[in-house]
């Protein structure tokens, strides 16, 4: 039987970075969910009359939205989130690499994968794009956990053949072989997508990058994810390791890792040539604001969202929160520091349809439209006394949403729907 969700509804008919009227809201809206998809959308009174046999879920003044999409995460870093501050390279050596060594143990990988997905579902995130570790078991773990929950998840084996501990290094050939086997096993199964995943140029030789570029040419419908220009000292390191390259982006481009479907995390310190090539190639960027401030990387230029597909991400665990609400707030703050004031509709877009576009799946998820997969989140816009008193002063829905964007946490998440089925989030009484 179909389900009819009633409440305030937000959807997008275009890109709010390109058009002031791209976002559409309905004060008394309704979304009909049937067989895992959105079957109808409209005013509550109209849909109740048209579908009298549907099971009604009346969320009152709560906001019904597409579920949040976290476009760049490292689920194996779940247990080390909020570790005391280091710069990027020190943080990798001190926290990340020792923790990722543990993922050779499938039982440990299963435990962390399950914990991670439950944490983000409790915060309204219905899709993630994750790095695993070099261990194939870590990919199996996150995909198996996603299958159990009915989540749409993108993930891939992280590949590194230098500048990493011995237990975290593969080779050009084994990276190709393992990635190909995992891709053929998982890509397109249920709601799962494999992503070719070199960690970043400093931990891959040109030979390994070339091998993964060759694999991507064999399977062009996959995404490729990696890191780009996160910190100045990282960029200087890349320059030493790749003296033949014009810039950081060229280390990927020379090996066939730049085109549509390329998803680069961070991209803070870009040269003019890199910006032009990213636009020309149709690549995607992912903004990771809590990570960029926590590790001291810099301030992303949100003006790029007018030229490129830009998504939003927590970057767990370099990022300091599992919540896309907190991530939206950080994105607003970072933009303010660059003299760029983001509208609530733009922030919400980045966490939903913008991230879906960055992952090239905007026709499936990230918006409320007929035919889309029914991944939805229901948000209480008065979840705490502080938020409620601010929202009560609002003159429109945008002003009512903004306090939740800036101060909301998992207490704001009233319900999560995955593939048309209600998922009961595990809440933890507030937090990141």
JOSULZI-V620940 format. One line per field, one symbol per residue. phi: phi as a letter, one per 30 degrees, with the letter a starting at -180 (. if undefined). A space follows every 10 residues. Layout:
phi=???
This chain:
phi=.dccccldbb bbcacddcbd cdcbbbdbca bccbhibdca bldedddddd bddddcbcch ddccbeddbc cabbedcedc eideebdedd ddddcddedd eddddedddd dddddddddd ddcidcbbcc dccddeedde ddddddeeci ddbcaaddcb bahbeedccc bedddddddd ddeddcdidh ccbdbdbdea edcbdedded ddddddddbd dddbbacbhd bedddddddd dbddddaeed ddedcicbae jdbcdihdcc ddddeddddd didccbdbdd ddddcidkcd cdddddbbdb cbadhecddc adcddddddd dddddedcic ccdeddddee dbddddddci bddcbjacae jdddcbbccd dbdbeddddd ddddcadddd ddddedbdbd ddddabcchi cdcdddcbij kd
